[in-house]
Amino acid sequence: MTSKRGPERRQTLSERQKKHLRRLAHALKPIVTLGTAGLTQAVVAEFERALHDHELVKVRVRAASHDLRDHNLAELATRSGAALVQRIGNVAVLYRPDTVLPRILLPDA
């Protein structure tokens, strides 16, 4: 499943907005895990569903190297049109607002 959103629709966030989203994401648990198989279609589909349901999603990445982890996260963000809010170790926070009814209100940039 490919997203209807591409890099041209990627969310850009100010530092103030990222700080707000980091605060909201602090209590969240990772709900999507990228395993050693990498970025599969099933993972992308699950991530799309999680973004649709929650807008703000924590992702855990289990990769053989730091470069592979960073590449997988960048590819996941690109495929879904989401913004990478934060990455600490093997956990990343990504955000994409719902196009119809956004549930998370961001402060002005």
C-alpha positions as CSV (number, residue, x, y, z in Angstrom):
1,M,0.0,0.0,0.0
2,T,1.5,3.3,-1.0
3,S,0.5,6.5,0.5
4,K,-1.4,9.2,-1.4
5,R,1.0,11.6,0.4
6,G,4.5,12.1,-1.0
7,P,7.5,14.2,-0.2
8,E,5.7,17.2,-1.7
9,R,3.1,17.0,1.0
10,R,5.5,16.4,3.9
11,Q,4.7,18.3,7.0
12,T,7.3,20.9,8.0
13,L,7.3,21.9,11.7
14,S,8.8,24.8,13.6
15,E,10.9,24.1,16.7
16,R,8.0,25.4,18.8
17,Q,5.6,22.9,17.2
18,K,8.1,20.0,17.6
19,K,8.5,20.8,21.3
20,H,4.7,20.7,21.7
21,L,4.6,17.3,19.9
22,R,7.5,15.9,22.0
23,R,5.6,16.9,25.1
24,L,2.5,15.0,23.9
25,A,4.5,12.0,22.8
26,H,6.4,11.6,26.0
27,A,3.7,9.3,27.6
28,L,3.1,7.3,24.4
29,K,4.3,3.7,23.9
30,P,5.8,2.6,20.5
31,I,2.9,1.1,18.5
32,V,4.8,0.2,15.3
33,T,8.0,-1.8,15.3
34,L,10.4,-2.0,12.4
35,G,12.1,-5.4,12.8
36,T,15.2,-6.9,11.2
37,A,13.2,-7.5,8.0
38,G,13.3,-3.8,7.4
39,L,10.7,-1.6,5.9
40,T,8.1,-4.0,4.5
41,Q,4.8,-3.2,2.9
42,A,3.0,-4.6,6.0
43,V,4.9,-2.2,8.3
44,V,4.1,0.8,6.0
45,A,0.4,-0.2,6.0
46,E,0.4,-0.6,9.8
47,F,2.1,2.8,10.2
48,E,-0.4,4.4,7.8
49,R,-3.3,3.1,9.9
50,A,-1.6,4.2,13.1
51,L,-1.1,7.7,11.7
52,H,-4.7,7.8,10.5
53,D,-5.9,6.8,14.0
54,H,-3.5,8.8,16.2
55,E,-1.6,11.5,14.1
56,L,1.3,11.2,16.5
57,V,3.0,7.8,16.5
58,K,6.1,6.3,18.3
59,V,8.0,3.8,16.2
60,R,10.7,1.4,17.5
61,V,13.4,0.4,15.0
62,R,15.5,-2.7,15.4
63,A,18.2,-2.4,12.8
64,A,21.7,-3.8,12.3
65,S,23.4,-0.4,12.1
66,H,22.7,3.2,12.8
67,D,22.8,4.1,9.1
68,L,20.2,1.5,8.3
69,R,18.0,2.7,11.2
70,D,18.2,6.3,10.0
71,H,17.6,5.3,6.4
72,N,14.5,3.2,7.4
73,L,13.0,6.1,9.4
74,A,13.6,8.6,6.6
75,E,12.1,6.2,4.1
76,L,9.1,5.6,6.3
77,A,8.6,9.4,6.8
78,T,8.9,10.0,3.0
79,R,6.5,7.2,2.0
80,S,3.8,8.4,4.5
81,G,4.3,12.2,4.2
82,A,5.0,12.4,8.0
83,A,7.4,14.6,9.8
84,L,10.1,13.2,12.0
85,V,9.6,15.0,15.3
86,Q,12.3,13.3,17.4
87,R,14.6,10.3,17.4
88,I,16.2,9.0,20.6
89,G,18.1,5.8,20.2
90,N,15.9,3.2,18.6
91,V,12.6,5.1,19.1
92,A,11.3,7.8,16.8
93,V,8.2,10.1,17.0
94,L,6.5,10.9,13.7
95,Y,3.5,13.2,13.1
96,R,1.1,13.7,10.3
97,P,-2.2,15.6,10.8
98,D,-5.4,14.1,9.5
99,T,-6.5,16.0,6.4
100,V,-10.2,15.9,7.3
101,L,-10.3,16.4,11.0
102,P,-7.0,17.1,12.8
103,R,-7.1,16.1,16.4
104,I,-3.9,17.6,17.5
105,L,-3.8,21.4,17.4
106,L,-0.4,22.8,16.9
107,P,0.8,26.2,18.2
108,D,1.6,28.9,15.6
109,A,5.1,28.7,14.1
